[in-house]
Amino acid sequence: MTKPLWQLDAVEISTLTKSAETSVADVTAAAIARMHDRNPTLNAVVEDLGEEAMQRARALDDDLASGKPAGPLHGVPVTIKVNVDQKGHATTNGVTALANAIAPDDAPIVRNLLAAGAVVIGRTNTPEFSFRAETDNALHGRTRNPWGDHVSPGGSSGGAGSAVMAGIGALGHGNDIGGSLRFPAAAQGAVTVKPGLGRVPAWNPSQTKERGMLAQSMSVQGLIARSAADLHLSMPAVIAPDPRDPFHVPLPWRGDAPDTPVRVGFTRETYGFDLHPEVSRALDMARDAMRDAGYEVEEITPPDIREAGLAGYRALLGEVKALMAPDIQAHGSPTIQTIFEQYFEQFPPYEGDELLQMMAQRSHYAREWSLFLERYPLVITPFLPQPFFAPDRDTEGSEGVREVLGAALWSYAMNFMGLPAGSVPAHLAELPQGMQPINIQIVGRRWREDLVVDACAAIEERVGRMCDPLWARIG
C-alpha cells in the first residue's frame, strides 16, 4: 500500500480489515495519530476517545480471528457529534451548562454504527444549541476549516466536516435541521446526503422532554464522508430500525431500479440573490457530468422554494421561540443571543393560530414537490448562491445573517418538506481570499437517498474527491 492508513476511505478500510490484510488496531492507531497531529490546530474533535477506541479495535481483531462475522463497517474510524448521546459521555450541545450531561445510553445512530463494526475515535464540535451555520462556542472553542481561515467550517456539524476532510476518521456523524450536514460539506468539499423524514432512527436517551413537532419532522441524522461510495457503504447500516423511534420508516437503502435514462431537473434559481460565477460554473460541471453519465438533464422551473423555505423557517423559529428561547436566554452566550435576535428579526416567527396554519401548510409544499419529482426524480440546484462565507459572518448584523441563512432557501426548504438532499463538490475555485471547494445540491424523491448518492458519485467521477488536492496542500 502506497498511502498512509489514515487516508483510506471506509470502503478500503472495511475490505482490508475484513480480509485481515490490515488489522483494525493499525487503522485505528493511524486515525488517532492523525487526530493528535491535526486536531490541535483545527479543534474539530473536542473529546478524544483514543484509549477506548484502541480497546475496541483490539476486540474487533480478536472477534475476527475467532470466526465471528464482521459488520459492513468493520474497523472504520468514525466521529460522533456532541449533540447526540454516546453512553458515558457528555451530550454538551455546545452549551457550558451541559458540560456534565452524561448520556445513560447510546442514541440509535451510535448503536447502529457500533453494530456495523465502526470504531468511535472522538466526539466533534457543534455551535451552541447546534443552531448556527458556524461552529464556535464558549465551552469547546472554535473549529477551523482545514482549507484555511478564510472560510468558515460551516455548522452545525462543523467539527464532523473538519475532522473527515483532515483525515481524522473516514466518516463523521452529523445532523441537519436546516442544513447542518450540508453546510459543513459545502464549506469543506465533503459529500453528504441529508436523509428524508423518518429514514434514520433518532432519539437521545438523555432528553428530559420530547422535541417540538417541527424539530421532530425537520431534523435528521446522517453522515459526512469524503466519497459517495462511502455513503453507499455506510448508510444502509445507519438506517437500521430502532424501536425507540416510533416514526422510523423501515425501508431498504436501495429502492426499485428507476426508468432509464433518469430525468434530472436543472435550475440556477436563487430567488433574488446574486449567483456567483464560480457557483454557476460548479452547476455547469455537475450538469455536464450527469449528462455524460447517462442522465437526461433538462432546465426546469421548480415549484416555489422561496415560499416553502420561508414558511418552514419562520414556523420553526416560532416553535424555537416558544420552546427553546428560555434556555437560550438562561444559558446562551451574548453571541448566540444576538444572533437569535437577528434570526427573529429577519424571519419573524409564526405564533399562535398562524403557526398552526403554517404547520398544516407544510403538506401543500411537500405535495407540490412530490408531484414534481414524479417527472424529475432528481433535481440539481444551487446550495448557496455565493462561495462559502468567512468565519463569524453571521455575527456581522443583518447583512451577515442574510448571507449565511437568508440566502440558504434551498437548504431549509428541504427540511420543511422532509425530502432527501445531497451535497457534493463540483468545482474547486481559486478566489482572491484563497482556494475553496464549491458544492451543489441534489434533491431527490422521497425515500430515494440512494438515487441522490448515485448522482453524487457521477459528479465525483468527473470532478474528483476534494480531499486529494486538500491533502496535497496541507500534508
N, C-alpha and C positions, 0 to 999 in steps of 0.2 A: 504494500500500500504506500502510495507516494504522498498522501496528505495526512496531516495530524488527525487524531481521533476526534478532537473537538469540532472539526469541520464536517464530519459525516452527518448526513441528513438521517431522518428517522427510518426511512426505507433501508438505507445501507446498514444502519446500526442493527435493526431487527434481523436482517438477513445474516449478518456476521455473528451476532450473539446466539441466535437460534441454532446455527450450524457449529457453534463452539470454535469458529475460526478466531474470534476475539472474545475475551471474557467481558462480562458486564462490569466487573470490578475495574478493568483497564479503561473502558469507555467512561465510566462514572468518574474515575480519578482524573481523566483528561478534562472532563467538563468542569470539575471542581477547580482544577488548576487554572483553567481559563477564567473562571469566575474570580478567583483570587487575583489574577493578573489584571483584568479589565474593570471589575466592579468598583474598585476604589475611585476611579475616575467617573464612571457612569452612574453609580448609585441606583442601579436597576433592581438589584436584589437587596432587600432590607432585612432579611433573616437568612443566614447561612445555615443550611441543613446538611452540610457536607458529611458530618460524622454519621448521622443516621442513614444518609444515602449510601455510604460505603458499607454499612452493616446490611442494608437491604440488597445491595449489589452482590455481596458475597453469598447471601442466602439464595438469590436467584441463580447464581452459578451452581451452587450445591443442588438446588432443585433440578436443574437441567441434567447435571451429572447423574442424579438418581433416577432419571427417566420420567420425571413429571413433565406434563405438556407445557410448552411455552406460549404465552399470550402474544397477540399481534404486535404489542409494543415492548416486547421483552428487552429490557435493558436500556430503553430510550430515556435519556435525561430530560426532565421537564421542570418547569417552574409553576407555582400557583400564586395567583394574585391575593393580596392580603385582605380582600373584602369577602373571601369565601372560606368556609370552615375547613380546617385541617386539624384533626384530633390532636390536642395537646399544644396547639399553637394559637397565638393571639390573632383574632379577626379584627384588626385595628380600623379598617376602612379609612386609613389615613388620618384618624382623629386621635388626638392626645388622650382624651378621656377614655378611649377604648384600648389603651396600651396593654392592659392586663385582661382583656376579654378572651379568655382561653376557651377554645372550642371543645365541646364534650364529645364530638363525633365528626366524621368526615361528611362533607356535602356530597351529593350524588356524583358530581363530575369528578371529584377527587377519588371517590370509591371506584368509579368506572376506570379511571386512568390506572389506578393501582391494580385493579383486577386484570387489566390488559398487560401488566408487566412493566409499566413505566416506573422510573426512579425519580422521586422529587428531590432536587438538589437545593432549592431555595424558594423563598416567598418574595413576590415582586411588589413594587411600589404602585401607589394609586394616589390621586389627589384627595383632599378632604371630602368625605361623603361620596367619593367616586363620582363627582358631578362637575368636572371640568374637562375640556379638551387639552389640558396641560397636566403635567404630573409634578406636583410640589406640595409639601405640607410641613407644618411645624414639627410633627413627630419624627418623620423619616428624612426630611430634606428633599432636595430637588434631584430628579432624574435627568440625565443628559442623553442627547441623541448621539450615537456613535459616528454619524456623518459630520458632526461639529456643532458648535454652539450657535451657529447662525440659524438653526432650525429647531423648533420645539420637538420633543419626542412624542407629542400628542398625548391624549388621555381618553378615558381614564386608565386604560391598560398600558400606560406608557412604559412602566417597568418591564412588562412582559415583552413588548416590542423591542425595547433596547437590548434586553438580555438575548433574545433569539438572534437578532441581527449581529450582535457582537460575538456570537458563538458560545453563549452561556446556556447550554441546553438546546436541543433540537426543536422543542415545542414549548410554547408559553401559553398557559391558561389565561383567559381574559373574559370579560363580559361586556354587554353592549345594550344600553337603554336608549341611546340616541346617536351612537357612533363610536362607542368606546373600544370596540375591536378594530373598526375601520380607520379611525383617526390615527392610532399608532402605526397601523400597517401603512397608511398613506404617507405618514411622516418619515418612515424609515425604509420603505421599499420592501416590506414583508407581504405575505399573502395570507388572506383570511377569508372566511365566509361567516357572515352573521346568520346564524340559523333562523328559520322561521319560528313562529309561535308554537310552543309545545314540542319542539323537536328534541331538545336536550333537557333531561330532568333537572330541576333546580329546587333547592331549599337549603337554608342554613340552620342546622340543629341548635345553634346558639341564640337564634332570634327569639325575642320575648313576645312578639305580636306579628300578625300577618301584614304583609305589604299591601299598599293600596292596589285597587283593581287595575289601574293603568300601569303601575310598576310591574305587576304580575304579567300583564299582557304585552308590554313593550320590552322588558328586559330579558335577555337570553345569555346563555353561557356558550363559550366557544374556545377556539384555539388560534394562535398566531404561529405561522410557520414560515420557512424560507422557500418552500416549493409547494406547488399544487399537489404533487404526488404524496407529500407527507400528510396533507389533509385527507386525501382518499384513504390512506392507511389508518389514520387515527380517528377520524370522525365516526366510523361505524362502532368503535368501542365507546366513544363519548355518548352516543345516543342510546345506549343500553337502558332498558326500563329501570325505574326505581319507584317503589310503591309510595314513597314519601312525597312524590309529586303526583297528585291525583289527576292532573290535567295533561300529563305527558302523553304524546301520541306515539305508540309503538310501531312505527313503520320501518322497513329496512332502509338502509342507506341508498341502495340503487333502486330506482323505480323502473317502470317499463321502458324499453328502448323507444326513443321518440321517432316520429316520422323524420326521414332524412330527405333532403338536407334540412337541418333545423333552421327555422326562420328567426332572425335576430333583428330587433328594432335598434336603431341608432339615433341618438339625439345629442345635440350640443346645448340644449336649452338650459339657461342658468337663471331665468326668471328675474331679469333686471340687473344682475351682477355682471360685470365685465369678464369675458372669457380670455384668460391669458394665452398668448400664442404658444407657450410651451405645453399648456394643458390641452389646447387644440391639437397640437402635434401628437400628444400621447393618445388622444381619442382616435386620431387617424391611424396610428400604429396598431391600436387594438382592433379597429375595424378591418384593416388590411390583413392582419394576422388571422383573424377569424374567417375572412373570405378565403384566404389561401388554405385554411384547414378544412374547407368544405362547407362552411356555414353560408346561408343565404342572408346577407345583411342588407337591410332596407332603411333608409332615412324615414323617421316617423314623427308624428306629433303625439306625445304621450298624454294620457289623462292628467288633469291639473295637479301637479305636485306642490305648487306653491300653496294652494288652498288646503290640501291634505296635510302638508307639513306644518303649516302654521296652526291649523286646528289641533293637530296632535300635540305640538309642543306647548301651546297655551293651555290645553287640557291637562297635560302632565304637570305643568307648573301650578295649575290650580290645585291638583292633588298634593304636590310638594308643599305648597303654601299652607294647606290645611293640616298635613300630617308630619312634615319634616321641619317646618320653619322654627318651631320652638327649640328643637335640638340644634339647629344651625345657629340660632341666636345664643343659646346657652354654651355651646361647645366649639363653635366655629371661630376661626381666626378673623381678624379685621379684613384680611384679604378676601376670604371666601364670602364674608358678609357683604362686602362692597360689590363683588361680582354678582351675587344673587340680587342685589338691588338693581343692577343693570339688566339681569335676566327678566325681572318682573316689570321693568320699565319698557323694555323692547318687545317682550312677549307677554302682554297683560294677561294674568291668569284668569281663566274662566272660573266662576264661582257659582254656588247655589244651583238654581234651575238651569242656568246656561251651561254649567259644567256637565250636568246630567244629559242635556240635549246634545252636546258635542261628543260625549262618550257614545251616545246612541248613533250619531252621525258617522262614527268610525266604520260601521259596516257598509255604508254607502261608498266610501272611498275604496275600501277593500274589494267590494263587488265590482266597481268600475275597473280596477286593475286586474281582478281575476278574469273578467271578460276580455280585457285587452291581451292578457297573457295566454289566452286560448289561441290567439292568432300568432303571437310572438312569444314563445316560451322563455326567451332571454332578451334583455334589453341592455345595451351599452349606454352608460350615462357618465357625465362628469361626477366626481365625488365633491371636490371643491373647485370653484371656478378659477382660483389662483393657486400658484405653488404654495406649499405648506408654509404656515406663518412662523414668525420668530418666537422664541420663548417669552412667556408672560404677555403675549399680545392681548389676552382677554382682561388684563388689568389696566389697559390703556383707555378707559372710558367707553363711551358709546360706540366709537368707531372700531375700537379693538374687539368688542363683543360682536359687533356687526360682521366683521371679517371672519371671526372664529366660528360663531354659531349662526348668525343671521344668514350667511351665505351657504349654510350646510343643509339646505332644504332637502336635497336628495338623500341625505343621511337619515335624519329623524323621521321623515315621511315613511320610510321602510319599516321602522319600528312600530309606528302607529298602525300600519296596515298588517303587520305581522309577516311580511314577505322576506324570503331569503335574499341576501345581497352580499356579493363578494367584492373584495378589494385586491387588485393585482397591479404591480408596477408595469407601465407600458412605455416608459421613456426615462432616461437619465439626463437631466437638464444641467447645463453649466450656466448658472445665474451669476450676476455681479457679486452677490453675497457668498456664493460658494456652490459646490455641486450638491444636487439633491435629486432623489427619485420623484417621479410623478406617477401616482396611481390613478386608475379609473375604476368605476364601479360596474359590476354586472348584476342586474336584478333578475331574479328567476321566479318561475311558477311556484306556488305553494307546494311544499313537501319535496321540491326538486333541487335541493342543495347540491346533489350530485352533478346535475347539468351545469350549475354555476361553476363548480370546481373544474369540470371538463373544459369550460370556456377559459378559465384562468390558465389551465395547462396549455391550451392552444396559443394564448398570448405569450406565456412564458417560453414556449418553444421558439418563438421568434425573437423575443426581447432578451431572454436570459434571466438568470437569478441576480438580484441586486446585491446579494451578499458577496458575490465574487469580485466586482470592482471595489466594494467597500473594504474587503479584507486585503486587497492589493494596496489600498491606501493606508490602512491602519495597522496591518500586520496581524 
